Amino acid sequence: MMTKKSASQKKINLSQFRGTVKHHKQSQQDGFTIIESLMAIIVVTILMIAIAPAIALSVANRVQARRIEFGTQAARAYVDGVRSQVIAAPLDTASMTPSAPTSATSLNCSANSYCTSTATSTTPTNLYCIDGNADGSCTNTQPRDMIIQAFRFNGNNTTATTGYSLGVRIYRADAFSDATALTSNPIQSPVGIGSRKAPLVIMTTEINDAIPKYGDFCDRTNAGLSATDANRGCN
């Protein structure tokens, strides 16, 4: 009897041992340990830090490209408006390379019209408002609003009806938010953001009279040449 009982107990103990070993193996295979989880978090964090600058640069490039696209559309719309005489011609300038506008915070700009130097002034400037956010005006806190610096030049005649060379520079309205000087040429930025004080787009074209005259065009394009060269070209 003792022998049978001992044998039976051995079988039970062996069965329990096997079950314990099996359960232990299963517990080792279930899930991740704390160390493994921490290592995974560290690896993911390092990867996020590594790709964050590339993501930021890509977003900045897309934003700047969108601004330039909108600035180009604004410039073309303005030129078409002046050419069709829907928009009045800008004031005459002494050259085709005038200085950048003064960064003044007191500009008063209604949508689709020339700005005035103050809210009470009725004298227009060479700055034209393109209302980008459809609030009825251009304000120096809105990067979507565009200010066009327009200039016309005819070295032989200051009358717009004889035709002239038209130039435009497109600035963000928020470039006028402080006294920092604006620049007259675009500044290429290696990070894609661009300078807020630089024009987004520069464009030049020729505006002729309703009935173009060769003599007017020739005199205008020959402005600045010597009398001998100018006369030779227009004869």
Backbone as CSV, one residue per row, in Angstrom:
resi,resn,N_x,N_y,N_z,CA_x,CA_y,CA_z,C_x,C_y,C_z
1,MET,0.825,-1.202,0.000,0.000,0.000,0.000,0.856,1.248,0.000
2,MET,1.935,1.196,0.825,2.821,2.345,0.910,3.501,2.604,-0.430
3,THR,3.835,1.558,-1.107,4.512,1.698,-2.395,3.607,2.328,-3.422
4,LYS,2.340,1.851,-3.464,1.385,2.419,-4.420,1.118,3.873,-4.119
5,LYS,1.023,4.211,-2.837,0.736,5.600,-2.464,1.890,6.516,-2.832
6,SER,3.120,6.035,-2.613,4.296,6.843,-2.953,4.392,7.072,-4.457
7,ALA,4.113,6.003,-5.184,4.143,6.130,-6.642,3.099,7.123,-7.117
8,SER,1.934,7.070,-6.487,0.864,7.996,-6.860,1.238,9.430,-6.542
9,GLN,1.846,9.657,-5.368,2.268,10.994,-4.993,3.341,11.518,-5.944
10,LYS,4.277,10.626,-6.346,5.309,11.041,-7.290,4.711,11.482,-8.611
11,LYS,3.675,10.748,-9.073,3.034,11.120,-10.315,2.373,12.493,-10.195
12,ILE,1.723,12.720,-9.036,1.052,14.013,-8.835,2.081,15.151,-8.778
13,ASN,3.155,14.913,-8.051,4.199,15.951,-7.934,4.845,16.244,-9.277
14,LEU,5.092,15.177,-10.046,5.689,15.370,-11.367,4.758,16.144,-12.284
15,SER,3.469,15.866,-12.196,2.477,16.555,-13.012,2.408,18.029,-12.627
16,GLN,2.446,18.304,-11.316,2.426,19.690,-10.849,3.679,20.448,-11.300
17,PHE,4.835,19.750,-11.244,6.098,20.381,-11.652,6.063,20.754,-13.134
18,ARG,5.540,19.789,-13.946,5.442,20.072,-15.373,4.512,21.259,-15.626
19,GLY,3.408,21.319,-14.902,2.469,22.436,-15.069,3.088,23.753,-14.660
20,THR,3.910,23.694,-13.577,4.581,24.925,-13.127,5.583,25.412,-14.155
21,VAL,6.376,24.477,-14.723,7.362,24.833,-15.746,6.678,25.409,-16.980
22,LYS,5.582,24.790,-17.391,4.847,25.253,-18.570,4.286,26.649,-18.338
23,HIS,3.736,26.883,-17.159,3.180,28.192,-16.829,4.282,29.245,-16.782
24,HIS,5.444,28.871,-16.288,6.576,29.793,-16.210,7.054,30.188,-17.613
25,LYS,7.110,29.210,-18.524,7.499,29.508,-19.892,6.504,30.434,-20.555
26,GLN,5.190,30.212,-20.317,4.173,31.056,-20.916,4.264,32.484,-20.384
27,SER,4.552,32.627,-19.085,4.650,33.956,-18.487,5.844,34.719,-19.034
28,GLN,6.916,34.006,-19.394,8.073,34.674,-19.983,7.801,35.130,-21.411
29,GLN,6.900,34.463,-22.116,6.614,34.782,-23.504,5.492,35.807,-23.659
30,ASP,4.762,36.108,-22.619,3.640,37.022,-22.687,4.117,38.474,-22.553
31,GLY,3.798,39.393,-23.619,4.077,40.821,-23.534,5.560,41.159,-23.533
32,PHE,5.841,42.451,-23.190,7.200,42.955,-23.123,7.542,43.304,-21.685
33,THR,8.792,43.274,-21.439,9.238,43.689,-20.117,9.285,45.212,-20.058
34,ILE,9.441,45.772,-18.873,9.511,47.215,-18.696,10.721,47.792,-19.433
35,ILE,11.825,47.097,-19.369,13.041,47.573,-20.040,12.846,47.624,-21.548
36,GLU,12.203,46.580,-22.105,11.955,46.565,-23.542,11.032,47.707,-23.950
37,SER,10.034,47.978,-23.139,9.107,49.072,-23.434,9.817,50.415,-23.385
38,LEU,10.667,50.606,-22.377,11.417,51.858,-22.274,12.364,52.043,-23.452
39,MET,13.015,50.959,-23.878,13.909,51.053,-25.032,13.145,51.434,-26.303
40,ALA,11.945,50.873,-26.462,11.128,51.212,-27.630,10.745,52.688,-27.612
41,ILE,10.377,53.204,-26.424,10.011,54.616,-26.308,11.202,55.506,-26.643
42,ILE,12.375,55.137,-26.172,13.585,55.923,-26.441,13.893,55.944,-27.935
43,VAL,13.778,54.802,-28.604,14.054,54.722,-30.038,13.076,55.592,-30.824
44,VAL,11.796,55.511,-30.489,10.789,56.317,-31.180,11.051,57.800,-30.959
45,THR,11.418,58.181,-29.737,11.708,59.586,-29.435,12.883,60.093,-30.256
46,ILE,13.930,59.293,-30.364,15.101,59.686,-31.153,14.722,59.880,-32.620
47,LEU,13.902,58.977,-33.140,13.475,59.099,-34.537,12.639,60.362,-34.751
48,MET,11.744,60.668,-33.814,10.920,61.870,-33.935,11.784,63.130,-33.915
49,ILE,12.771,63.156,-33.029,13.669,64.314,-32.955,14.467,64.451,-34.249
50,ALA,14.851,63.333,-34.836,15.659,63.362,-36.052,14.883,63.887,-37.258
51,ILE,13.601,63.543,-37.371,12.830,63.935,-38.554,12.070,65.244,-38.355
52,ALA,12.024,65.770,-37.121,11.277,67.011,-36.870,11.789,68.180,-37.708
53,PRO,13.115,68.429,-37.824,13.578,69.547,-38.671,13.167,69.407,-40.130
54,ALA,13.207,68.190,-40.645,12.817,67.981,-42.046,11.337,68.307,-42.247
55,ILE,10.516,67.920,-41.288,9.080,68.214,-41.384,8.846,69.716,-41.324
56,ALA,9.533,70.394,-40.379,9.381,71.845,-40.246,9.831,72.565,-41.511
57,LEU,10.937,72.125,-42.103,11.443,72.743,-43.330,10.466,72.545,-44.482
58,SER,9.893,71.351,-44.570,8.927,71.074,-45.632,7.698,71.966,-45.502
59,VAL,7.197,72.128,-44.283,6.031,72.985,-44.060,6.356,74.436,-44.398
60,ALA,7.541,74.913,-43.980,7.947,76.294,-44.269,8.048,76.536,-45.767
61,ASN,8.599,75.581,-46.501,8.709,75.716,-47.958,7.340,75.788,-48.615
62,ARG,6.413,74.981,-48.141,5.072,74.976,-48.715,4.362,76.297,-48.431
63,VAL,4.517,76.824,-47.210,3.884,78.090,-46.857,4.441,79.226,-47.707
64,GLN,5.768,79.273,-47.847,6.392,80.334,-48.638,6.014,80.221,-50.110
65,ALA,5.959,79.003,-50.626,5.561,78.804,-52.022,4.118,79.266,-52.244
66,ARG,3.274,79.022,-51.259,1.875,79.464,-51.374,1.793,80.991,-51.355
67,ARG,2.600,81.626,-50.533,2.605,83.089,-50.495,3.078,83.675,-51.826
68,ILE,4.125,83.089,-52.391,4.645,83.575,-53.668,3.603,83.382,-54.766
69,GLU,2.918,82.255,-54.734,1.863,82.001,-55.722,0.761,83.048,-55.616
70,PHE,0.336,83.347,-54.395,-0.714,84.351,-54.209,-0.201,85.736,-54.604
71,GLY,1.072,86.031,-54.285,1.650,87.310,-54.683,1.713,87.467,-56.191
72,THR,2.038,86.391,-56.892,2.072,86.424,-58.356,0.687,86.682,-58.927
73,GLN,-0.319,86.024,-58.364,-1.691,86.253,-58.809,-2.115,87.702,-58.571
74,ALA,-1.730,88.255,-57.418,-2.074,89.645,-57.107,-1.400,90.601,-58.084
75,ALA,-0.133,90.344,-58.406,0.600,91.210,-59.336,-0.042,91.184,-60.719
76,ARG,-0.396,89.999,-61.193,-1.007,89.885,-62.522,-2.372,90.561,-62.553
77,ALA,-3.139,90.407,-61.482,-4.454,91.041,-61.423,-4.314,92.566,-61.451
78,TYR,-3.321,93.075,-60.727,-3.115,94.527,-60.716,-2.687,95.026,-62.093
79,VAL,-1.722,94.351,-62.716,-1.252,94.766,-64.045,-2.399,94.730,-65.042
80,ASP,-3.211,93.681,-65.010,-4.350,93.596,-65.931,-5.341,94.731,-65.666
81,GLY,-5.552,95.071,-64.397,-6.460,96.166,-64.062,-5.960,97.503,-64.557
82,VAL,-4.655,97.750,-64.432,-4.086,99.010,-64.929,-4.126,99.049,-66.446
83,ARG,-3.810,97.938,-67.080,-3.795,97.901,-68.556,-5.198,98.143,-69.121
84,SER,-6.215,97.625,-68.458,-7.593,97.814,-68.925,-8.206,99.096,-68.377
85,GLN,-7.447,99.861,-67.615,-7.861,101.137,-67.027,-8.975,100.983,-66.002
86,VAL,-9.153,99.790,-65.487,-10.066,99.592,-64.362,-9.425,100.138,-63.089
87,ILE,-8.099,100.000,-62.999,-7.323,100.559,-61.897,-6.537,101.748,-62.430
88,ALA,-6.572,102.846,-61.717,-5.846,104.039,-62.152,-4.347,103.779,-62.169
89,ALA,-3.662,104.429,-63.101,-2.215,104.280,-63.190,-1.553,104.830,-61.932
90,PRO,-0.468,104.216,-61.491,0.223,104.729,-60.308,0.894,106.060,-60.581
91,LEU,1.416,106.680,-59.533,2.109,107.945,-59.672,3.416,107.761,-60.435
92,ASP,3.823,108.807,-61.134,5.054,108.763,-61.908,6.256,108.753,-60.974
93,THR,7.279,107.985,-61.356,8.518,107.923,-60.569,9.694,108.339,-61.440
94,ALA,10.799,108.643,-60.786,11.968,109.148,-61.503,12.761,108.053,-62.192
95,SER,12.528,106.795,-61.847,13.266,105.695,-62.463,12.460,104.419,-62.314
96,MET,12.972,103.351,-62.934,12.329,102.045,-62.806,12.872,101.251,-61.626
97,THR,13.744,101.866,-60.866,14.301,101.186,-59.692,14.166,102.076,-58.451
98,PRO,12.939,102.436,-58.087,12.759,103.285,-56.908,13.121,102.537,-55.632
99,SER,13.307,103.297,-54.582,13.613,102.695,-53.288,12.414,101.920,-52.771
100,ALA,12.673,101.044,-51.844,11.590,100.303,-51.207,10.715,101.272,-50.424
101,PRO,9.441,100.964,-50.256,8.567,101.866,-49.509,8.994,101.977,-48.048
102,THR,8.602,103.065,-47.446,8.893,103.270,-46.032,7.999,102.363,-45.202
103,SER,8.594,101.730,-44.225,7.817,100.824,-43.373,7.050,101.661,-42.354
104,ALA,5.909,102.177,-42.780,5.104,103.046,-41.914,3.926,102.274,-41.349
105,THR,3.626,102.520,-40.110,2.522,101.809,-39.462,1.202,102.567,-39.556
106,SER,1.211,103.750,-40.186,0.004,104.579,-40.212,-0.730,104.506,-41.546
107,LEU,-0.384,103.550,-42.386,-1.060,103.428,-43.674,-2.540,103.098,-43.484
108,ASN,-3.349,103.704,-44.337,-4.778,103.416,-44.344,-5.113,102.799,-45.698
109,CYS,-5.453,101.516,-45.706,-5.617,100.790,-46.966,-6.966,100.098,-47.019
110,SER,-7.836,100.581,-47.895,-9.094,99.893,-48.159,-8.869,98.864,-49.256
111,ALA,-9.717,97.847,-49.287,-9.553,96.761,-50.247,-9.621,97.272,-51.678
112,ASN,-8.701,96.785,-52.506,-8.685,97.080,-53.940,-8.642,98.575,-54.230
113,SER,-7.756,99.274,-53.539,-7.568,100.701,-53.777,-6.182,101.097,-53.299
114,TYR,-5.768,102.305,-53.682,-4.469,102.797,-53.239,-4.554,103.242,-51.786
115,CYS,-3.484,102.970,-51.062,-3.432,103.355,-49.655,-3.161,104.856,-49.541
116,THR,-3.557,105.416,-48.419,-3.192,106.780,-48.073,-2.251,106.740,-46.877
117,SER,-1.496,107.819,-46.692,-0.487,107.827,-45.628,-1.105,107.836,-44.242
118,THR,-2.304,108.413,-44.119,-3.028,108.420,-42.845,-4.503,108.189,-43.116
119,ALA,-5.256,107.988,-42.056,-6.692,107.718,-42.214,-7.455,108.940,-42.722
120,THR,-6.953,110.137,-42.470,-7.652,111.356,-42.881,-7.155,111.904,-44.216
121,SER,-6.051,111.350,-44.729,-5.490,111.858,-45.977,-6.283,111.347,-47.171
122,THR,-6.400,112.190,-48.192,-7.076,111.788,-49.437,-6.086,111.638,-50.582
123,THR,-4.810,111.872,-50.318,-3.790,111.765,-51.361,-3.300,110.324,-51.450
124,PRO,-3.500,109.680,-52.594,-3.076,108.282,-52.694,-1.566,108.148,-52.771
125,THR,-1.092,107.015,-52.352,0.324,106.680,-52.485,0.494,105.684,-53.628
126,ASN,1.689,105.202,-53.824,1.938,104.179,-54.838,1.778,102.779,-54.264
127,LEU,1.117,102.674,-53.133,0.893,101.381,-52.497,-0.568,100.990,-52.671
128,TYR,-0.764,99.792,-53.226,-2.114,99.313,-53.557,-2.446,98.102,-52.692
129,CYS,-3.670,98.057,-52.192,-4.094,97.002,-51.257,-4.770,95.846,-51.987
130,ILE,-4.288,94.641,-51.743,-4.954,93.416,-52.181,-5.422,92.700,-50.919
131,ASP,-6.722,92.684,-50.717,-7.295,92.143,-49.482,-7.337,90.616,-49.552
132,GLY,-6.417,89.959,-48.849,-6.316,88.503,-48.930,-7.265,87.751,-48.033
133,ASN,-7.716,88.372,-46.943,-8.612,87.663,-46.026,-10.035,88.195,-46.072
134,ALA,-10.333,89.030,-47.067,-11.702,89.492,-47.341,-12.346,90.197,-46.152
135,ASP,-11.559,91.029,-45.445,-12.150,91.799,-44.345,-12.342,93.261,-44.717
136,GLY,-12.114,93.598,-45.984,-12.384,94.947,-46.458,-11.218,95.904,-46.403
137,SER,-10.068,95.466,-45.899,-8.916,96.367,-45.805,-7.635,95.559,-45.677
138,CYS,-6.515,96.255,-45.792,-5.208,95.646,-45.557,-4.667,96.181,-44.237
139,THR,-4.363,95.294,-43.322,-3.838,95.692,-42.025,-2.463,95.078,-41.825
140,ASN,-1.641,95.758,-41.027,-0.256,95.317,-40.864,-0.092,94.156,-39.894
141,THR,-1.197,93.523,-39.546,-1.122,92.316,-38.721,-1.554,91.075,-39.485
142,GLN,-1.883,91.253,-40.768,-2.400,90.148,-41.563,-1.397,89.736,-42.638
143,PRO,-0.771,88.567,-42.496,0.173,88.127,-43.529,-0.498,87.733,-44.838
144,ARG,-1.821,87.512,-44.823,-2.512,87.152,-46.062,-2.809,88.373,-46.927
145,ASP,-2.879,89.554,-46.333,-3.074,90.775,-47.121,-1.774,91.116,-47.840
146,MET,-1.908,91.671,-49.048,-0.748,92.025,-49.850,-0.764,93.525,-50.155
147,ILE,0.410,94.121,-50.083,0.589,95.521,-50.466,1.465,95.551,-51.714
148,ILE,0.946,96.191,-52.775,1.682,96.306,-54.031,2.321,97.687,-54.108
149,GLN,3.636,97.721,-54.229,4.317,98.969,-54.542,4.394,99.070,-56.063
150,ALA,3.651,100.025,-56.615,3.594,100.187,-58.076,4.354,101.449,-58.473
151,PHE,5.019,101.388,-59.610,5.736,102.565,-60.098,5.716,102.560,-61.615
152,ARG,5.497,103.738,-62.179,5.520,103.895,-63.631,6.615,104.885,-64.003
153,PHE,7.228,104.626,-65.154,8.345,105.458,-65.577,8.317,105.655,-67.077
154,ASN,8.450,106.910,-67.474,8.632,107.271,-68.878,9.633,108.422,-68.889
155,GLY,10.822,108.149,-69.376,11.875,109.147,-69.327,11.628,110.375,-70.163
156,ASN,10.673,110.312,-71.117,10.420,111.439,-72.010,9.102,112.146,-71.737
157,ASN,8.234,111.506,-70.967,6.914,112.102,-70.758,6.341,111.563,-69.461
158,THR,5.790,112.429,-68.651,5.200,112.002,-67.381,3.701,111.753,-67.490
159,THR,3.160,111.913,-68.685,1.727,111.688,-68.884,1.469,110.213,-69.126
160,ALA,0.529,109.651,-68.373,0.276,108.208,-68.456,-0.313,107.806,-69.799
161,THR,-0.998,108.718,-70.476,-1.676,108.356,-71.722,-0.709,108.063,-72.863
162,THR,0.556,108.450,-72.721,1.530,108.178,-73.781,2.218,106.831,-73.594
163,GLY,1.833,106.120,-72.570,2.446,104.826,-72.305,3.607,104.953,-71.331
164,TYR,3.928,103.861,-70.703,4.996,103.899,-69.691,5.397,102.473,-69.332
165,SER,6.527,102.378,-68.646,6.958,101.099,-68.088,6.373,100.979,-66.684
166,LEU,5.772,99.853,-66.405,5.128,99.630,-65.114,5.878,98.554,-64.346
167,GLY,6.186,98.841,-63.118,6.834,97.862,-62.248,6.043,97.686,-60.970
168,VAL,6.059,96.483,-60.425,5.368,96.220,-59.163,6.254,95.358,-58.264
169,ARG,6.181,95.642,-56.984,6.771,94.789,-55.959,5.655,94.402,-55.005
170,ILE,5.590,93.123,-54.667,4.531,92.618,-53.814,5.102,92.337,-52.429
171,TYR,4.528,93.004,-51.423,4.938,92.802,-50.037,3.774,92.240,-49.224
172,ARG,4.116,91.485,-48.200,3.113,91.100,-47.211,2.730,92.330,-46.401
173,ALA,1.459,92.420,-46.032,1.021,93.598,-45.279,1.691,93.674,-43.913
174,ASP,2.007,92.525,-43.327,2.633,92.569,-42.005,4.091,92.994,-42.069
175,ALA,4.624,93.227,-43.275,5.976,93.783,-43.390,6.007,95.236,-42.934
176,PHE,4.821,95.868,-42.859,4.719,97.268,-42.457,4.371,97.413,-40.977
177,SER,4.545,96.363,-40.224,4.111,96.379,-38.821,5.090,97.060,-37.883
178,ASP,6.317,97.337,-38.338,7.286,98.015,-37.480,8.165,98.910,-38.336
179,ALA,9.103,99.566,-37.696,9.929,100.559,-38.385,11.136,99.970,-39.085
180,THR,11.316,98.654,-39.051,12.444,98.036,-39.743,12.319,98.256,-41.254
181,ALA,13.404,98.652,-41.883,13.369,99.006,-43.307,13.026,97.813,-44.182
182,LEU,12.250,98.088,-45.215,11.949,97.079,-46.222,13.092,97.007,-47.229
183,THR,13.188,95.893,-47.917,14.204,95.735,-48.958,13.529,95.761,-50.325
184,SER,14.298,96.099,-51.342,13.738,96.205,-52.690,13.926,94.942,-53.520
185,ASN,14.713,93.997,-53.033,14.961,92.759,-53.758,14.600,91.557,-52.900
186,PRO,14.095,90.502,-53.531,13.796,89.285,-52.754,15.059,88.720,-52.134
187,ILE,14.917,88.189,-50.932,16.040,87.567,-50.227,15.783,86.074,-50.174
188,GLN,16.680,85.304,-50.774,16.544,83.862,-50.776,16.994,83.311,-49.423
189,SER,16.129,82.566,-48.786,16.454,81.996,-47.482,16.736,80.509,-47.636
190,PRO,17.808,79.998,-47.010,18.121,78.573,-47.128,17.134,77.679,-46.403
191,VAL,16.327,78.251,-45.514,15.384,77.425,-44.755,13.976,77.533,-45.299
192,GLY,13.772,78.299,-46.374,12.481,78.319,-47.038,11.467,79.279,-46.469
193,ILE,11.798,79.986,-45.377,10.814,80.857,-44.762,10.744,82.186,-45.505
194,GLY,11.888,82.735,-45.901,11.923,84.011,-46.586,11.880,85.167,-45.604
195,SER,12.309,86.335,-46.076,12.313,87.516,-45.231,10.974,88.225,-45.319
196,ARG,10.417,88.560,-44.182,9.137,89.268,-44.148,9.259,90.657,-44.755
197,LYS,10.447,91.236,-44.730,10.660,92.594,-45.213,11.008,92.655,-46.696
198,ALA,11.136,91.539,-47.342,11.504,91.499,-48.763,10.266,91.264,-49.614
199,PRO,10.264,91.768,-50.847,9.116,91.514,-51.730,9.016,90.038,-52.106
200,LEU,7.791,89.555,-52.187,7.563,88.180,-52.614,7.764,88.027,-54.112
201,VAL,7.331,89.041,-54.852,7.372,88.988,-56.321,7.750,90.369,-56.848
202,ILE,8.542,90.402,-57.902,8.835,91.635,-58.642,8.470,91.393,-60.102
203,MET,7.741,92.338,-60.686,7.286,92.160,-62.069,7.326,93.497,-62.790
204,THR,7.719,93.486,-64.054,7.718,94.698,-64.881,7.030,94.394,-66.211
205,THR,6.435,95.409,-66.785,5.767,95.253,-68.071,5.649,96.624,-68.731
206,GLU,5.154,96.641,-69.953,4.951,97.886,-70.685,3.452,98.145,-70.828
207,ILE,3.042,99.368,-70.521,1.654,99.779,-70.684,1.594,100.802,-71.804
208,ASN,0.864,100.505,-72.862,0.764,101.404,-74.009,-0.546,102.162,-73.995
209,ASP,-0.607,103.192,-74.827,-1.830,103.953,-74.989,-2.905,103.054,-75.601
210,ALA,-4.154,103.478,-75.486,-5.248,102.703,-76.072,-5.009,102.469,-77.560
211,ILE,-4.433,103.471,-78.214,-4.019,103.327,-79.616,-2.493,103.436,-79.624
212,PRO,-1.797,102.320,-79.598,-0.330,102.367,-79.472,0.305,103.139,-80.615
213,LYS,1.297,103.939,-80.274,2.051,104.706,-81.266,3.505,104.271,-81.182
214,TYR,4.055,103.963,-82.323,5.442,103.503,-82.347,6.381,104.569,-81.801
215,GLY,6.106,105.813,-82.123,6.985,106.896,-81.689,7.034,106.989,-80.163
216,ASP,5.857,106.850,-79.508,5.823,106.912,-78.049,6.623,105.763,-77.440
217,PHE,6.428,104.577,-77.998,7.144,103.411,-77.474,8.641,103.550,-77.677
218,CYS,9.028,104.032,-78.858,10.446,104.182,-79.171,11.088,105.225,-78.259
219,ASP,10.408,106.350,-78.071,10.960,107.391,-77.195,11.085,106.887,-75.760
220,ARG,10.116,106.109,-75.346,10.130,105.618,-73.970,11.267,104.632,-73.745
221,THR,11.445,103.727,-74.680,12.487,102.713,-74.512,13.877,103.283,-74.749
222,ASN,13.972,104.388,-75.495,15.272,105.005,-75.753,15.639,106.062,-74.715
223,ALA,14.802,106.252,-73.718,15.091,107.250,-72.683,16.394,106.900,-71.991
224,GLY,17.239,107.886,-71.839,18.528,107.663,-71.191,19.669,107.502,-72.173
225,LEU,19.345,107.271,-73.463,20.397,107.172,-74.473,20.828,108.567,-74.926
226,SER,21.937,108.625,-75.573,22.370,109.900,-76.130,21.424,110.310,-77.246
227,ALA,21.397,111.599,-77.531,20.482,112.099,-78.567,20.737,111.439,-79.912
228,THR,22.000,111.220,-80.265,22.339,110.593,-81.543,21.790,109.179,-81.622
229,ASP,22.029,108.384,-80.557,21.544,106.998,-80.555,20.031,106.935,-80.528
230,ALA,19.412,107.810,-79.760,17.959,107.802,-79.661,17.315,108.148,-80.998
231,ASN,17.812,109.168,-81.649,17.244,109.565,-82.938,17.465,108.501,-83.992
232,ARG,18.621,107.841,-83.940,18.888,106.797,-84.916,17.908,105.639,-84.744
233,GLY,17.582,105.320,-83.494,16.694,104.191,-83.258,15.258,104.464,-83.621
234,CYS,14.825,105.712,-83.564,13.418,106.030,-83.808,13.137,106.479,-85.221
235,ASN,14.147,106.599,-86.056,13.927,107.028,-87.439,13.770,105.836,-88.358
